[in-house]
Amino acid sequence: MIGLVFQRSARRLAFVPIVALASYYLMATLPLTGETESKRRLSSELLASYHRDLGLGEPWGFARPWIKLFRGERLGTASRGVTGSEMLKKLSGSLGVGAVALAFALLWTTLMSFVVVAFNRARASVPLDLVAAVALGTPVFVSALLLAPFAAERGHFIPELAAALVLSLWPGALLALLVNDSVRMEMRRDYVRTAQSKGLSYWQTWAKHVLPNVLPALLDSVVPLATALLAGSFAAERVLGLPYFGQLYVLAVLHRQVAVVVIATTLFAMILAFVSVSAEMLRLIADPRARERSSA
Amino acid sequence: MSIAPRERSLLLGGISLSALWGLSYSLSVLSPGLLHHHCLFGLDATWPDRSVCELAFGGLWVSLTIGVAAGLLATVVGATIAVLARRAGSVVESGMLRLCDAFFALPDVLVLMVLQLAAQNLQDVYPAFKVAPMILMIISLSLVGWAAPARMIRNRIATVEEEDFVRAARALGAGWTHVLVAHVWPVLRAYVAAIFLSRVPAAILAESTVSFLGIARVEPMSLGRYLGASFGNLLYPGGARMVLPAWFLLVAIVFITWTTSRRVLARAE
C-alpha cells in the first residue's frame, strides 16, 4: 500500500515541475515589445524587469524567478511587482477564504442531505436539484456582484466572509448533488433496510451505515472542489476588492508581470497536487475497498 | 411518433437556445433600433449612445456562439485524439492520458488567462497572426477544454470494445476502422453529443469570467465583458438597472445548457 501511495503521489507531484517549466518557457518566448508603433507599448521598466526576472539567455534562466523569490527580491516592476513574503501573505489570505468556503460548502451539503434523508421522498429532491442547478449555472462573479454593494470595503472580515459564501455555492451544489445521489442509492440497499427494520432510527442508519459508504465518493470530489475554489477566487477577490492571491494573479496578467505569472501558476499547481495527494491518502485510509484493491 | 426522453431534453434545450440566439442576433445586428428605442432600462452610463438592452441582449448571441463553437471544437479535437490514441494503444495511449491529467492540474480559467496573454502579445508583434477576438477566444477555449472529452470518450471506447458484439466482429475478421465506424460509433454518438453539450456551459462560464476580468476583449461585446465593464455602476443609485439584464441572461443561458447537458448525459450513460 505504501508503494502504491508513493507511486500515485509521485505521479501527481511530477506535474508541478512540468507546469513550472511550461509556464516559464511560454512567458519567456512572449514577444513583449517596446516599439512605439505597437498598440500595447510597454514601459522600459517593465521590459527591464522581464529580462531581469526571467534570466533570458542564461543557461539556468528558468530557476531565476525562484532564486529571486527565495532571496526576498521583488519580481516585476517597483509599483506592480511583488516579493516572496507578500506573495505568501496573499496566498495565506486566499487559502483562509477557501477554507471558510469549504466549510460553507459542507454546511450546504449537510443541510440538503438532511432534507433528503428526513423526507426520504424522491419528490423532495426535485426542488433541491433545481436549486443546485441554478447554483452550478451561476458564474462566481455574478453571485459576487449581488453581495458587492453590501460587503465590499466594509472591513471586519465582511468582504472575506462574502467571498467565502460566494465561492461555496458551486462546490456546495456539486457536493450536494453527489451526496444526494449517493445517499439515495445507499438508502435503497438491503443492509440499510435491515438496519432500519432492526430498529435503528434514520439518523443512526445515516451515520453508521450510509455515511461511511458515501465518504469515498466525497473524497473523489475534493480535487474538482479545490480547483473550483481556486478558479472562483479570481473573480470573487476582484469584485469584492480583496488583495489576495486571486487578485494578484489577475493583475499580474493584466499588467504583464510575467515572472509573477510563472511563480503564481506553479504555486497553484503545487496546491492542487498537494490536495490531490492528500485526498488519495485519505481515500486509502477511509475506504477499506481501496486498500484491498491496492494490495491485490 | 413518440420522442425518446433523451431526444426530448435535447430538443427542448436546443429550441430554447436557438430561439434566444436568433432573437438576440436579429434584434442586435439586423434591427438594433428596436432595442435602442424600446428599452425599459434606459441608456448605459459607460456607452451613453447605446441602451442597456442593446448591450445586454446584444451580448447574448456572442456568448452563445462562443460557447457552442468552443464546445464543438473541443469535443471534435478530444474525440479525434481519443480515437487516435486508442488506435495506437500502449505508450501513446497512456501518454495521452497523462497529458489529459496535466491539463486537469490547473483550473481552465487560469490556463485561459495565460493563453490570452500569450496570444494578444503574439498578435501585437506579428500582425499576420491577427485573428478576430471571438475566434481567438474559441481557439483558446478549445485548447483548454479538449482534455475532458478526450478522456471520457477514450474510456467509453475502451468499455464498448469489451462488448460481445465488438469481439464477435473482430473474430469475424473486421478491421479496427470498420469496428469503430460500424459498431462503436453508433453506441458512442449519443455520449459524444452529451459531452459536447456539457462543454457548452463550461465554455460560456470560462469566457464570461475571463472577459469580466478584462483579460479578454471579445468583440462584439459578450455578456461577460459587458458585466465586467459595468459592474462598478452597482455602487451608485440606479446602477442595478445596467447590470441586472446581462446578469439574468447569462445565468439563463448557462442554466439551460447545463440542465440540458445533464439530462442528456444521464440518459446516455
Interface residues (C-beta under 8 A of the other chain):
Chain A: R11 F15 I18 V19 S23 L26 M27 L30 P31 L32 T33 S38 K39 R40 A133 V134 L136 G137 T138 P139 V140 F141 V142 L145 A148 P149 A152 T227 A228 L230 A231 F234 A235 R238 V239 Y249 V250 V253 L254 R256 V261 T265 F268 A269 L272 A273
Chain B: D101 A102 F104 A105 L106 P107 D108 V109 L110 M113 V114 Q116 L117 A118 Q120 N121 L122 D124 V125 Y126 P201 L205 S208 T209 F212 L213 G214 I215 G224 L227 G228 F231 L234 L235 V243 W247 L250 V251 V254 F255 T257 W258 T259 R262
